[in-house]
Each structure stands twice: as structure tokens, then as C-alpha cells.
Amino acid sequence: MNQHIQLVSDNEPSNRLARAHAFRRISWPVNLAPAGVDYLSRGHALLLGNERDVRRAAQALAGTRLASLTLLFTEPVKGASDAADAALLKATRHLASHALTAAQARTLRLDGHLGRFMVSVEQAGERLDLARALADRAHFDCVLDLGERPALVLELPPPGYIATRSDDPDHAAQLDAFGELIGEFDKPRYFQVNADLCAHSANGNGGCTRCLEVCPADAIASRQGRIDAWIEIDPFRCHGVGSCSSACPTGAIQFRVPETQRQQETLVAWLAAYREAGGTTPVVRFTPAQYLDEEHLSGDDEPAGHVLDVPLEELGAAGHDQWLAALAAGAAEMRLQYHPDMPPRLVDFLDGELALARALLVALGHDPERIQPLTVNDRKGRDAIPPHGVLTAEPLQFDSDDKRTRLDQVLGRLAALGAPSGERQALPAGAPYGGLAVDAQACTLCMACVASCPTPALAAGSDSPQLSFREADCVQCGLCAEACPEDAIRLVPGFLADATRRERRVCHEEAPFDCIRCGKPFATASTIATIKAKLADHPYFAGEAMARLEMCEDCRVRDVWRTLAHDPESQLKV
């Protein structure tokens, strides 16, 4: 071990040159998102809180470019009024103001974003639009919340909403920033959603909710249609944290700043170029680009020569699939640089991803310490020489743009480089890995599960009634179990550290049932028996009409019309 560390330390000058060569040769992909999000604020502001704080803020904002100030008093003033309050009232008397009752304040509802905030309270059993009632406008452009209990309790509030208290250390700076919220603003449209890949809902059944659970801005919602629900991301409220894209098991949500595939391929190319230039034992550090800039401005030394920094737009934009890809492409270790002011929900998400990645490494026969979190300003941990060498020096070539296929390729390489346990490894709750248990006695091969599966995990037989399953494609969304009318499917969570997870196995198959008229196979005997049992008392299939259930669709239609032609009075039975 000491000899290994000494060799890496002695090679640090060469490592620095190799890193510089890799960075010069391959540039980090820039933001190629073609469409942006535009905001237009005309400067009509709403200030809410207790009267004293609101009027003080209004007086401080009087000289800014804001077009109008509307004052809304939502809380009582603490302490007795004095001469200063009287002077403040006189100075701001010309501004539109309104005091809510305690009952109204409890019903205050605020929604929207910079340039379009809707604010309402309940009055006489109806919602009262305060923008129209107080300012004769369709909406407010920006909101300054001075209340003890903010109207919006979000880790990342929407642009245009600032919550501050008069005793906050940065109160003056917050007022200055609020005074500048007028004009045109823009930002990237961070994501795109491919509904065809989404595992959230199918055929009226609910499935995956991972993206909904990790967004610190509450910019993601489930919208219910006539039958199915779908995921919708509000681009005006989205902060581009990236955790939803990393949490999405199918790749339905794609990060675009830069695109996830280009980000992954650039990292792989960096590692290859670093090795070609003589670099050894590379360590990949995933870190926000802003944190790198702050490190540079603080005067810190640059990272050790063996450390290759991946400058992410946001730390959540890379999850366990990207981290494991770094190891499979030749990194000796992956380090995740936490930074100040991370939203709690993002911290929880990354902690969960770390636990998941480490559990997968254990299942594949590798040291889980190859993936390390770094606390803020941990320069020693950042530059530490990894105790292990690289797993491989062979370049990693991806043969698909599909997220799950790429991940399977990474896991396959790590399995080949390690010593998989061959058993099912327990993973953190909700992990997108696992198998299925199918009750062959209950299954009728109706294929409702196949129709609901958002991935190729479940498939029907091409020539005979058959249900097959490939575990590597399963994201444990549960849509198949929800769709099964016989309750014949049960999820089996956990990662199967065995080559069979990549093989397709038959879960259930039966001999086909042949149409009693034309002889064409069209169902299974168990399916026909189940349908006949359920429809035994149905008037449409009474008497001889019951035989139609043993006919294929074409012969059934022909039999109906033949019956009508000979006996028009029998139409109630068809």
C-alpha cells in the first residue's frame, strides 16, 4: 500500500501534465439547450408581512426602478406604535395597502413566478384575486415576503419571490436585489421530458414517483388526464438542480446543460486522454462549476495532479450511473464534492445515491470506498491518493443513447472486473433494481402487464402464449403488478449480482387455444376458462352464444351477423 502511494506521489508532476493535456484536447460540453425560458417583469411588486416591516421596506424601495408597490398586511405588529411609525405611515400613505383579517391570512395562497404571481385569499367562500382587488392588475410581477412564516415554504422558491426578515444579516442586500426585479430575464430550459419512456402511469395505474420526491423547487407535478397521469415540469419554477434527471430510472427526463450522454462521453474521453499522456491513478471529482470558481478565487492551490474535476452545472445532474461509469472507464476513485447552501432535499437525494452506488459496488465485488463524499473545504480529502489502483485501462465505448442500456453496460463491465456475489443484494428502499415473481397458477397470460411496462423488461411470446422477463431492464415502477387483474405479479427488490439478470427468462407459458371455427390460435385455455367463468351470467353470452367466447375475434363477428340475419329478434343476445 505504501509503495503504491509513493509511486503515485512521485508521478504527480507527470499527472499534472497529463491532466492539462486531457483538458486541452477535449473541451467540456457547453450549454447547447436550444430553447430558453423568458421572464418579463414590469416591476409591479407586492410586499407582505406586518405593517411596520412592510412600510419600512416600501420606504427603502422608493428610489428603485420598481413601477409600483402594493402593501399587504398579513400579521399584527409586535409592540406599541411610536412617533417613528407615525412618520413611516405618513411617508408611505400614498401606496395601495390592505390589511387581512386573521381568518383571511390563514387562507392566503401564492403561486407563480417572476412576471406572473397570482395571490388570493378566501372571502365569503370564494377566492378573491388580490392583484385585481388591490391594484387592478392581472397579476403581480414580484413578491417580497417579510412575514415570520413565509407564504411559500420551499427550499428553492420561484424566481421573483424573496423572503427576508428585517433582522436578517443580508436584509439590505435582499432589498437591493428585489429592487432590480424589473425588465426582461432569461435562463436555460434545463430539461426535456420524453413521455414515451416515463414509468409514472399507464392504463390508469400509478407507478414511479421518484422525480416528484427529489425536486427541491416543487417544480414537478403529476397531472391527471381522463385515464392516465403524466409528469409535467414547470420551466419557470425549475432551478436546474438536476436531481430529477439522475433519479429518473428510464431516462424520460433528460438534463440538457449539457446533455447527459455528452457529459458522460466527455468524462470517458478525458480519462482515456489522461492515460495516453502518461497519467496514473486518476480520481474523478464531481463538483459544481461555481464551487471550482470559488476555490480559485479563494487562493487555494489547484487540486493534486491525479484529480480530474467534472464541472457540473448542478451537483444533482450526475447520479450513481455517472459515478459508476467513471470507475468502469478507468478512474481509481470517484469523489463527490458537497458545497455550501445545498437544499436539504438535494443532500438527502445525493446521500441516497451514495448508499445505492456503494451497495452496487459491494454486490459486484468491489470496495465501496472507491466512491467517497467530500465535505465543504476538505482539501486533504480532495487531494488524497487513492489506496487502490484503477480497475481497467481499457476505454469504455457506449453503443446506445438509452440511459438504462448504458447503465447495464457499465454494470456488466464492473461485474467482469470484480467478483460478483451471485446473490440478490439488498439495496436502499425505492432503488430501481429488482426482479419479478409471477404466480404461474394465477397468470392467464392476458398481457396487461406487458402493455403497462415502460421498458422492454416484460415481453409477450411471438409464436405462442408466453410471458418473459429481463431483470436488467426492470425499474421496479410497479405498473405491471398494478395492471395484473389476477394479482399474479409481485416485485422482488434488490440487485441480482449474477449474469442471469441480463438474460431473458420465461415466467409463464401455455399451449395456445384454437378457435373452434377456423382453428387459429388466439388465446390460452386458462384465459378462455377465466373469461367464461366471469361472463357465465351475462345476457349477451347466454345459451349457445357462450360458444362465441371460444372463437377468435373474426369468427365471433361473423357469428353475430349470421345470427342477426336468421333471427333479428335475437339481437339482445349478441
N, C-alpha and C positions, 0 to 999 in steps of 0.2 A: 504493500500500500504506500509506504513512504517513498519507495523508489518511483512508483507511478506519479506521485505528487511532485517529486523532484524533477522528473522528466518534463512534465507539463510546465512547471515553473521555469525551467531552463529554456523552454521553447517559446516563452511569451513574446520576445521581440519578433519572431517569425509569425506568431499568431496575429499580432497587430497588423503586420504587413498583409497577411492572408485575408484578414477581415476587411481591410481597406480595399484590397483587390476585388473582393466579392461585392462590396457596396458600389464600387465604381462600375463594375461590369453589369450588374443587374440593379436597376432602379426600383425602389418600392413603388407599387402602382399608385397613381394619383386618383383623386376622386373623379370618376367618369360617369357619375349619375347624370343622365341627360336632362332630367326634369327637376326643377326646384320647387320650393314652397314659398309663396309670396304673401307678405302681410302689408296691409295699408292701414295706418293709424292716422286719423285726423286730429288726434290729441284731445278727445273728449274723455275726461277722466272721472272716475268715481272714487271717492275717499270714504272709507267706512271705519267705524270704531267709536270710542266715546267722544263727546263733543269737544272737550278740551284738546285732546290729541289731534283730532281731525282738523280743528280750526288752526292749530299751530302748524300742522303740515301744509294746510292750504296757504297760510301766510308765507311759509318758506318757498312754496312753489309759485308764488305770484309772479315772479320775474322770469319764469321759464317760458318755453315756446308752446306749452300746452294751450289748446284752444279754449277749453272750459273746464271748470271744476264743479262737480256736484257732490255735496256733502251728505252723508247718510249716517245718522247716529244710531248705533245698534246696541250700545251698552251705556249704563249710567256712569256719570263722572264720580270718581272716588275723591272724597274730601270736599270741603266747602269752597265755594267760589270766592274770588277776591277781586281787587281792582285790576289785576293783570288779565283776568278772564273777561272782565267788562271791556277792557281795551281791545282784547282779541276779538270779542264779539262785534264790536264797532267796526274793526278793520275788515272783517270778513262778512259783514251783514249783507253785502250785495250778492253773495254767492247763493245759488239754489241749495236749499237744505231741507232735510226732513228727519224727524225722529220716529223710530219704530217703537211700537209697544213691545213689551217683553214677549207676548204671545207671537207677534209678527216676527220678531228677531229669531225665535226658535224655528221658524219655517223658511228662513232666508235660503234661497237656492241660487248658486252662482255657477255658470257654465260658459265655456267658450275659450277664446284665445285672443291674442293681441289683434286689435282691429274689429273684434266681434265678441264682446262679452254680453251675455244675457243674464239679467239679475231680476229675481222676482220674490215675492212673499205671498203668503196665503191671506186672503181677505174675504170674508163672507163666503167661505167655502170654495173660492176660485183663486187662481193665480193672478196676481197683479204685477204687470210688467213695469218695473221701476224706471227703466230708461224712457219709456213713453210718458209715464205718470209724472216724473220729476223733471225731465229735461226735454221732453217732446222729441226724442230721437229713437231710432230703431234699435240702438244698442250703445254700449259704452266701448271705448277703444282700449282702455287700460284701467286697472284696478289697484289701488293702494289700500292694503288691509292693515289697519293699526289695532285690531281687536286683540284682546287677551286670548281668545280662542279663534284662530283663523277660520274664515269661511271655507277655505279649501285646505284640507289636511292631506297633503301629498308630498312624497319625498322629492319629486321633481314637478313643481307646478307649471302650468302652461305659460308660454311667453306672454308678457304683458301683465302678469299678476305678480305683485311684490308684497310680501308680508313682512312687516317690521314693527318694532316697538320703540317708543321714544327713548327707552333706556338701553337699547341695543348699542354696542360699541360702534357698529358701522351704520347707524341710523342716518347720519348726514350723507354718507356715500350712497345709501339706498335712495334717499330723496333725490339726489343729483341724477342717479340712473333713471329714476321714474320720470323726471322732468325732460328726459331725452326721448321718451317713447312717442315720437311723432314723426311721420314720414313713411317711406317705403323700406321694408326689410325683407330679407330672403335667407333661406337656408337650404341645404340639400334635402331631397326626398330620399331618406335613408334606406327605405326598404321597398321591395316588391313582393307581392303575395301571389302564389300560384295555387288557386283553389282546387285544381285537379289533384294536387298532392296532399292536401290538407286532411288530417285524420280527426278533425273536430266533430264532424257529424256526418251521418249517412242514413238515408231511408228513415228519417225521423228519430234515430237513436243518437245519443250523445257519446262522444269519445274523448279524445285528447284535449286537455286544457292547459298544457304546460306553458304556452306563451302568455296566457292570461294571468298566470300565477307569478310571473317573474318581472313584469313591466313596472318600474318604479314611478312612471308617469301616468299610469292608468290610461294609456293612450290606445289600448287594445280592448275591443268589446266583442261579445258574441251577439250577432244579430239573428233573430228568429224569422224565418220565412214561413211560407204556408206549410211546408213539410220539414225542411232541414234548416239548421242554423249554419252560419258561416262566420269566419273571423274577419274583423274589419279593423284596420289600423288608421287612426286619425293622424294624418301627416302634420297637422298644425299643432298638435299636442306632443308629438313624438320628439324625444331628445336624442335619438340615435344611440342609446346605450348599448344596444346590440344583444342583450341577453335573450330576447325572444328568438332571434335567429339561431343562436347557439343552442337554445333549449328545444327548438323545433326538430323532431327526430326524422322527418321526411324531407326537409329542405323546402317546404312550402313557403317559408319566409326566408328571403334572401337579403343579406346585408349588401349594400351597393357602394360603400365608401371605405375601401374599394370592394369589388365583388369577392365573395368568399373564396371561389375557386382560384382567382388570380392571386389573392393573398397567400393561399396555401402553396401554389406553384412557385411563387417568388421565394418563399422560405426554403422550399426544397432546392431551388436553383442556387440560393445563397450558400447552403451547406455544401453543395457539390463544388461550387467555385472556391469556397474556403479550403476544402480538401485539396483541390487541384493546385492551389497556390502554396501548399505545404503546411496549412494549419492543422492542428491536432486537438482532439478532445473538445469539440465545440459545445458550448452551453447556450441555449436559446432562452432569452428573457422576453416574455410578452409584457409590454408596458404601454401606457397611453403616451402618445407623442408629446402631449403637453407636459407630462412628468419629465420626459427627457429634456425638454427645453428648460424646465425649472432646475434640473440637475446642472445643466450647463451654465445657467445664469448665476447659480449659487457658488460657482467657482470650484466645484468638485472635480476631481480627476475623472477622466473618461474611464469607462469600465475596463476591466482586465482584457487582454488581447483575445482570450478564448470565449468571451461573452459576445454573442450576436443579438442585438436588440431589435425586436419586432415592434415598430411604432404604430400602435393601433389608434384609430380614431377614438374608440372607447374600449375599455378592458373587457367588457362583456361581448365584444364582437368575435372573440375566439373562445370556444369551449373545449371540452375534453377531446373531441375529434381532431381539432387542430393541434392540441398539445401532444397527443399520441402520434400524430403524423410527423412531428418534429423528431421524436425518438426513432420512428421507423425509417426516417430519411437520413439518420446518421448523427443526431445530436446525442451527447452523452447524458445530458440532463436538461429538463425544462424548468424554468423558474417563472413564477407569476408575481409581478410587482404590484402589490396593493398601493394605493395612493390616498392622500387625504380627501375628505369630503365625499367619499363614495356613498351613494344611497344605501341604506340598510338592506333593502331588498336585493340589490346587486351583490352586496357582500354575502348574503345568505345563498344566493344562486352560485357564486363562484366557490364558496365553501363546499356546496353540494357537488359541484362539478369536480372539485379536487378529490373528494371522497370517492366519487364514481370512478375517476381515472385511476386512482391508486388501487381500488378493488379489481379493476380490469387487469392492471399490471400483475397483481398477485395471481389472478386466475391464469394468466398466460406465462407464469413462471419467471417474472422479473421483480427486481427490488422496487417497491412502491416509492422509495425515497428518490427515485430518478425524477420525480415531479415534486417541486418544492415551492411553497408560497414565501414571499418576502414581505416583511413588514416595512412601513414607511422609513426611509433613510437608513435601511440596513445595507450599508456599503460593504461590510465584511461578507455578509451572505451573498451579495450580488457578485463579488469577485472571487468567491471561494472556488478552489479547484475541486472538481467532482471526484468522488472516490472511485468511480467506475469509468472504464473506457467506453467507447461507442459500441453499439450493438452491431453495426454494419457500416461498411464503406460503400456499399452498392447504391447507386442512385435509385430514387423512387419514381416510377413512371405511373401516372394515373391514366386509366383508359376510359374514364367516364366523367361527366359533369354532375352526375347524380350524387347527392350527399351520402346517402346510405350505401351506395356501391363503393364510393371512395373509402368510407369508414370500414367497410368489410374488407377492403383491400389492405388497409393499414393493420387491422386486427389479424388478418391472415399472415402478414409479414412478421408481426410481433410474435405470433404463435410459432412460426417456423424458426425464429431466432431464440425462442425461450423453451421452457419445459412445461407446457400446459398441464393442469391437474387432471384433465379428463372428466371432471365432475362439474356439477352446476354450482357456480359461485354466487353466494348471496350478495346483493347489491343494495345501495340505498333505496328507500321506498320511492316508487314512481319512476325508476330508471327504465329507459326504452329498450330493454333487452329481456328476452324470455321466450318460453315456448307455449304450446297449447296441449291440453289433454282433451281428446274427443271421445265421448261415450259412444262406441260403435253400436251398442244395443239401442240407443235412443235416436241416433242420427238417421235421418231419412234421405240424406243427400239432396235436400231441396236447394242448396247452393245460395241461400240467403246470406250466409257468412262470406262467400266469395264476392257477392255483389256489393257488400259493405266494406270489404278490406281495401284500404287506400294504397297498399303496396302489393307487390307480387307474392307476398307470403303465402296466401291461400290460393289454390287453383283447382279448377274442375278438370276432370279427365276429358280427353279429346275424343276417344272412341268408345268409352264405357263409363257408367256412373262411378265416379271416383272423386274423393277429396284428398288433396295432397297439401303439404305444408313445408316451407323452408324457413327455418328459425332465424337465419341471418337477416331476413327482410322484416321480421316482426318488430313493431314498435310498441307493443303492449297497450294499444289505444282502447281495446275492449269492445270495439264496434262489432266484431264477429260474435262475441258472447251475447251482446245486447240484441243482435238481429236473429239469433237462433230461436225458432219457435218451440223447439223441444228441450231447451236448456241443456244441450248436449256438449257445450264447449266451456272449458274452464281455463283461465290464464294460469301459466306457471312462471312466475317471475324468477329472474336470475340469469346469469350469463353461463352458457354451456361451453366450458373450455375444452372443446373437442371438435375434431374436423367434421363431425356429423351435423353440426349446426349450419354448415354451408351446403349440405345435401338436401335434396327434396325427398321427403318420405310420404308414403301413403298412409293417411289416417283412417280411411274407411272406403270400402268399395263393395259393390254388389253387382250381381248379374242384371242386365237390363230387362225391363218388362216390355214385351212386344205388343203392339196394337192388335186387338182381336179382329180387326177388319183387314188392315193392309199388311200387318206383320212387321211394321217399322218399330225399332226400339225407341222409346221416348221417355221413359222414367224407370224407376226401380220398383220391385214388388212391395217393399216396405212403404214407399211413398204412396202407391196406389191404395194399399191397405189402410194407411192412416187417413187419406182423403175420404175413402168410402165410409170409414167409421165416423168421421166428423160430419159427413153430409147424409148420413143414413135417414134422417128425419126431414131432410129438405124437400119441399114440394116439387121443385124443379127436377129432382132425380128420383121421384117415386116410381115404383114398379119397374117396368122394363127400361125406363130412362136411366136407371142406375148403371146399365152397361156402358153408357157413354163415358163414364169415368175410366173405363179400360180401353178407350180409343185415343189415338193421337189427336192433335188439335184439328187437322184437316178432316179426318173421318168423323169427328164429333160434329163439325159444322155441317157436313154433308148429311148426317143422320137427322139433324134438326130440320133441315129444309125438306128432306124426304118425308118426315112425319107431318110437317105442315101441309105439304102438297096432298097427302092422302086423308088427313083428318084435321081441318082448320080449327076445330073445337079443342084440339089438344095443345094449343099454343101456351096455355098456362103451365104445361109440364116441360117446357123447353127453355 
